[in-house]
Amino acid sequence: MRIERLLRFLPATCIALAALAGACSDDSDGDGATSSPQTSSRSYKGHENDKDSNAFVTVYRNTLGTRLDDCRTCHKGGEFTSGGAKITQNACDFCHLILHPASGYAEPQPTAFADTLNPFGKDYVAAGRSEAALQAIAAKDSDGDTYTNQQEIDALMYPGDPASMPGQPVAPGKTFTTAQLQGLANHTQFQLANSTKQQFDNYVTYKGVKVVDLLTAAGVDTSSPEVQGITIIAIDGYLKSFTIAQVTGQYPAGLFYGGLDTATLGTECGFVQYPDSMPSGLSDGAPIPGEQWLILAYERDGVKMDPSTLDPTSGKINGEGPLRIVVPQFKPGKPDRGSQYSPTNCNDGNDFDGTKDHNAGEMVRGAIAIRVDPLPAGYEDFDYRNDGWSYIGNGSILVYGQGVK
């Protein structure tokens, strides 16, 4: 599930791309505010007029379309302990916990919007949550890193994160082209992509490289206790975190169920799409042959995936490639209909079941970077807001962060 379902909780822009806003208006008095409001270009479709994100880019018009036009400016991530392991949650996943708390976390999880704010976000709300509030806290050092909010914002650094400040070096990283990925040990797996809302679930064959092998190729020692997990960054700014156990461990064998397509059940009741060519050895209700891993895929059903593109009308991303993170089901099961296509009159027991593993929502389209968490102290995060589309165009991905050599 993406962050759209939490927008009513958030006073700052949540990560995504939509249609670019119009030209900036004049700042005749030189106070940093424009004579007419600006519209955030990083909001989700239908959220472009969020008063807080628009107030920010109006007062600080140099941030329009940059990474500060983003929920991380006012919101924070978090760290948790589960089963003795450290888990790092990015700002999106941290906010998701309000509606969908995780089980097994030792530390308290956020239960209200205020719990998700970083120091800058708290100061902004306390000052009145307006353009005037932003101007009132400009000279303040919200995050206590010795730089004022104004200085950090002018340098396009995060004013609510003490680990982000002007003049920092960028975190170490290594870029892999699609050709280089294809030169690594490849892995092919046939699996179910079980969606939450969509009309169809899909059985798909993906080919790519195991994420654990990619990290090793980037010089990361995945057995090091300093490596806690990874965060996948998509071209629309969506972030998805995985624990190191999810990266290095093999997933359970998936299950295959046939005869759930429209050709068999009819247009009203059919809800599964099958590829024209399927692997041998499949049996209804039985485990799928072959190993299941977290992979970075560059092919789907034997062909390259369409590059992700921005639809300026809908504000959504079309296409799933050229690279996609593919996640098997952790709890293998039978497909079910999307929540928006249930209940039906089919009476076959296949309507939406919220307890099932809907792994399709975990599979990040248009992946452009993998951050190895936690980011080493003293380094600045990758500016994926400004650099991301070049990775889509080049069919490449950046691996950066903890242990990358």
C-alpha positions in Angstrom: 0.0 0.0 0.0 1.3 3.4 -0.9 1.1 6.6 1.1 -2.0 8.0 -0.6 -4.2 6.4 2.2 -2.4 8.5 4.8 -2.5 11.9 3.1 -5.1 13.2 5.5 -2.6 12.8 8.3 0.3 14.6 6.7 0.9 18.4 6.8 3.7 18.2 4.2 4.0 16.7 0.8 4.3 13.0 0.6 6.8 11.5 -1.8 5.6 11.3 -5.5 5.7 13.1 -8.8 2.8 14.8 -10.5 2.4 17.3 -13.3 5.0 20.1 -13.0 3.8 23.4 -11.7 3.8 26.7 -13.6 6.5 29.3 -13.6 7.4 31.1 -10.4 6.0 34.5 -9.7 7.9 37.6 -8.7 9.3 38.2 -5.3 9.3 42.0 -5.4 10.0 42.6 -1.7 12.8 40.1 -1.5 11.4 38.4 1.6 11.5 34.9 0.0 7.7 34.8 -0.5 6.2 35.1 -4.0 3.3 37.4 -4.9 1.1 34.5 -5.7 0.9 30.9 -4.3 3.0 28.2 -5.8 1.8 24.6 -6.4 3.9 21.8 -5.2 5.0 19.6 -8.1 5.8 16.6 -5.9 2.4 15.9 -4.4 0.2 13.0 -5.3 -2.6 13.6 -7.8 -5.5 15.2 -5.9 -3.1 16.5 -3.2 -1.4 19.2 -5.2 -3.2 21.9 -3.3 -2.0 20.8 0.1 -1.7 24.1 2.0 1.5 23.1 3.8 3.5 21.9 0.8 2.3 24.9 -1.2 3.2 27.3 1.7 6.7 25.9 1.7 7.4 26.2 -2.0 5.8 29.7 -2.0 8.1 31.0 0.7 11.1 29.0 -0.6 10.5 29.0 -4.3 13.9 27.6 -5.0 12.7 24.3 -3.6 9.9 23.8 -6.1 10.5 20.4 -7.7 13.5 19.6 -5.6 13.9 17.0 -2.9 12.7 19.5 -0.3 9.4 19.5 -2.1 8.9 16.2 -0.3 7.5 14.8 2.9 11.0 14.3 4.5 11.2 18.0 5.0 8.7 17.8 7.8 8.4 14.1 8.5 10.8 11.5 9.9 11.5 7.8 9.7 12.2 5.6 12.7 14.2 2.6 14.0 12.7 -0.4 15.7 13.8 -3.7 17.2 12.0 -7.0 16.2 13.3 -10.4 17.2 16.6 -8.9 18.2 17.1 -7.3 14.8 17.2 -3.6 14.0 14.7 -2.4 11.5 15.0 1.1 9.8 11.7 2.6 8.6 11.8 5.4 6.0 9.4 8.3 6.3 6.7 6.7 4.1 6.8 3.3 5.9 6.9 5.1 9.3 3.7 7.0 8.5 2.1 3.8 7.2 2.3 2.4 10.8 -0.4 4.8 11.9 -3.0 2.8 10.0 -1.2 -0.5 9.8 0.9 -1.1 12.9 3.5 -3.8 12.6 3.6 -6.8 14.9 6.6 -7.7 17.0 8.2 -4.2 17.3 9.6 -3.6 20.7 9.4 0.2 20.5 6.2 2.3 20.4 4.9 3.0 16.9 3.3 6.3 15.8 -0.4 6.5 16.4 -1.1 10.1 15.4 0.2 12.6 12.8 2.2 14.5 15.4 4.3 11.4 16.1 5.6 11.5 12.5 7.0 15.1 12.6 10.7 15.9 12.7 11.9 19.0 14.6 11.3 21.3 11.7 7.8 20.0 11.2 7.1 20.5 14.9 8.4 24.0 14.8 6.3 24.8 11.7 3.1 23.5 13.4 3.9 25.3 16.6 4.4 28.6 14.8 1.0 28.5 13.2 1.3 26.2 10.1 1.4 29.0 7.5 3.6 31.0 5.2 4.2 33.4 8.1 5.1 30.4 10.3 7.8 29.4 7.9 9.2 32.9 7.8 9.1 33.1 11.6 11.2 30.0 12.0 13.7 30.8 9.2 16.4 31.9 11.6 15.9 29.0 14.0 18.1 25.9 14.0 15.3 23.3 14.4 17.5 20.2 14.2 20.3 21.6 16.2 23.1 21.1 13.7 24.4 24.7 14.0 22.8 25.8 10.7 19.7 27.8 10.5 16.6 26.5 8.7 17.1 29.2 6.1 20.8 28.2 5.5 19.8 24.5 5.1 16.9 25.2 2.8 19.0 27.5 0.6 21.5 24.6 0.3 18.6 22.2 -0.4 19.4 20.2 2.8 16.8 19.0 5.2 16.2 21.5 8.0 14.6 18.8 10.3 17.4 16.3 10.0 20.6 16.9 12.0 22.4 14.4 9.7 21.8 16.7 6.8 23.7 20.0 6.5 25.5 22.2 4.0 28.8 21.0 2.6 28.4 17.3 3.3 29.9 14.6 1.0 27.5 12.3 -0.8 27.3 8.8 0.5 29.5 6.2 -1.3 27.7 4.4 -4.1 28.1 2.3 -7.2 26.0 2.4 -10.3 25.1 -0.7 -12.3 23.8 -0.6 -15.9 21.4 -3.2 -17.2 24.2 -4.7 -19.1 26.3 -5.0 -15.9 23.3 -6.5 -14.1 23.0 -9.1 -16.9 26.7 -9.9 -16.4 26.0 -11.0 -12.8 24.6 -14.4 -11.9 21.0 -14.3 -13.1 17.9 -15.7 -11.5 14.5 -16.5 -13.0 11.4 -17.2 -11.0 7.8 -17.9 -11.7 5.5 -16.4 -9.1 2.1 -14.9 -8.2 1.8 -11.2 -8.0 -1.3 -10.9 -5.7 -2.8 -7.4 -5.9 -4.8 -5.6 -3.3 -7.2 -3.4 -5.3 -6.7 -4.3 -9.0 -9.0 -6.4 -11.1 -6.4 -9.0 -11.9 -3.8 -11.0 -10.1 -0.9 -12.2 -12.3 1.3 -15.3 -12.5 4.5 -13.9 -14.0 8.1 -15.1 -14.8 10.7 -12.5 -13.8 14.3 -12.6 -14.7 17.0 -10.5 -12.9 19.6 -10.7 -10.2 19.1 -11.6 -6.6 19.4 -8.4 -4.5 21.8 -10.2 -2.1 24.1 -10.9 -5.1 23.8 -7.2 -6.2 24.8 -6.0 -2.8 27.8 -8.3 -2.8 28.8 -7.0 -6.2 28.7 -3.5 -4.7 31.1 -4.6 -2.0 28.6 -4.9 0.8 29.2 -7.5 3.5 25.6 -8.6 4.1 26.6 -10.5 7.2 27.9 -7.4 8.9 25.9 -6.3 12.0 26.2 -2.7 10.7 24.0 -3.6 7.7 20.4 -3.6 8.9 18.5 -3.6 5.7 17.8 -1.7 2.5 15.5 0.9 1.2 14.3 0.8 -2.5 13.8 4.2 -4.1 11.4 4.4 -7.1 11.3 7.1 -9.8 8.1 8.5 -8.3 9.8 8.9 -5.0 8.1 5.9 -3.3 10.3 4.2 -0.7 10.1 0.6 0.4 12.3 -0.9 3.1 13.3 -4.5 3.5 15.2 -6.1 6.4 18.5 -7.8 5.8 16.8 -11.1 6.5 14.4 -10.5 3.6 17.4 -9.7 1.4 19.6 -12.7 2.3 16.9 -15.3 2.9 15.1 -17.5 0.5 11.3 -17.1 0.4 8.9 -20.1 0.8 7.9 -21.8 -2.4 4.9 -20.1 -4.0 1.7 -22.0 -4.9 0.1 -22.4 -8.3 -3.6 -22.2 -8.9 -5.0 -22.6 -12.5 -8.3 -22.0 -14.1 -9.1 -18.7 -12.5 -8.9 -16.6 -15.7 -11.8 -15.1 -17.6 -11.6 -17.8 -20.3 -12.5 -20.4 -17.6 -14.7 -18.4 -15.2 -16.1 -15.8 -17.6 -15.6 -12.1 -17.7 -17.5 -11.4 -14.4 -15.7 -14.0 -12.3 -12.3 -14.5 -13.9 -9.6 -12.5 -12.0 -6.2 -14.1 -12.7 -4.0 -13.6 -15.8 -1.6 -16.2 -16.9 1.3 -15.8 -19.3 1.3 -17.5 -22.8 4.2 -19.6 -21.8 4.4 -21.2 -18.3 7.2 -23.3 -16.8 6.8 -27.1 -16.7 6.0 -29.0 -13.5 3.1 -26.9 -12.4 0.2 -28.6 -10.6 -3.0 -27.0 -9.3 -2.6 -26.2 -5.6 1.0 -27.5 -5.5 4.2 -25.6 -4.8 5.9 -23.8 -7.8 9.2 -25.4 -8.8 12.3 -23.3 -8.3 13.6 -20.9 -5.6 11.9 -17.7 -4.7 14.1 -14.6 -3.8 13.9 -10.9 -3.5 15.2 -9.9 -7.0 15.9 -6.8 -9.1 14.3 -7.8 -12.4 15.0 -6.6 -15.9 12.7 -9.0 -17.8 9.1 -10.0 -17.5 7.9 -13.1 -19.3 11.0 -13.1 -21.5 10.9 -9.4 -22.7 12.3 -6.2 -21.3 9.9 -4.2 -19.2 8.6 -0.8 -20.5 10.5 2.1 -18.9 8.5 4.0 -16.3 7.0 7.3 -17.6 5.0 10.1 -15.9 1.4 10.5 -17.0 0.9 14.3 -16.6 -2.9 13.9 -16.6 -3.2 11.3 -13.9 0.0 12.1 -12.1 0.7 8.4 -12.0 3.6 6.3 -13.3 3.1 4.1 -16.3 5.3 1.1 -17.1 7.2 -1.0 -14.5 10.8 -0.9 -15.7 13.4 -0.8 -16.9 14.1 -2.3 -13.5 11.7 -3.5 -10.8 12.0 -5.0 -7.4 10.2 -8.3 -7.3 8.9 -9.7 -4.0 7.6 -13.3 -3.7 4.8 -14.1 -1.2 6.1 -14.6 2.3 2.8 -16.4 3.1 2.0 -18.4 -0.1 -1.6 -18.8 -0.9 -4.4 -18.8 -3.4 -5.1 -15.6 -5.4 -8.1 -13.5 -4.4 -10.1 -10.8 -6.2 -9.1 -7.2 -5.7 -10.9 -5.3 -2.9 -12.5 -3.0 -5.5 -14.0 -6.0 -7.3 -15.5 -7.8 -4.3 -18.0 -9.0 -3.3 -19.3 -10.7 -6.4 -22.1 -13.0 -7.3 -19.6 -15.7 -8.2 -20.0 -17.5 -4.8 -16.7 -19.4 -5.3 -14.8 -18.3 -2.2 -12.3 -16.2 -4.2 -13.4 -12.7 -3.2 -11.0 -10.3 -1.4 -9.4 -11.6 1.8 -7.4 -9.0 3.7 -5.5 -11.7 5.6 -3.8 -12.9 2.4 -0.3 -11.8 1.3 -0.9 -9.2 -1.3 2.7 -9.0 -2.4 2.1 -7.0 -5.6 2.0 -3.8 -3.6 5.6 -4.5 -2.3 7.0 -4.8 -5.8 8.5 -1.4 -6.6 8.2 -0.3 -10.2 10.8 2.0 -11.8 13.5 1.3 -9.2 16.4 3.7 -9.5 18.3 3.3 -6.3 19.0 0.9 -3.4 20.1 2.5 -0.1 21.9 0.1 2.3 20.7 1.1 5.7 21.6 2.9 7.9 23.3 5.6 5.9 26.8 6.1 7.3 27.2 9.1 9.7 28.5 12.3 8.1 27.3 11.6 4.6 24.4 13.2 2.7 21.7 11.1 1.2 21.4 10.6 -2.6 19.4 13.4 -4.2 17.1 11.1 -6.1 14.6 13.9 -6.7 16.8 15.7 -9.1 18.8 12.8 -10.5 16.3 10.0 -10.8 15.1 10.2 -14.4 18.6 9.8 -15.8 18.6 6.3 -14.2 15.4 5.4 -15.9 16.7 6.7 -19.3 20.0 4.8 -18.9 18.5 1.6 -17.5 20.7 1.8 -14.5 20.4 1.6 -10.7 22.5 3.2 -7.9 23.5 1.1 -4.8 24.8 3.3 -2.0 25.1 3.6 1.7 26.4 1.3 4.4 29.4 -0.8 3.3 29.3 0.1 -0.4 32.9 0.1 -1.8 
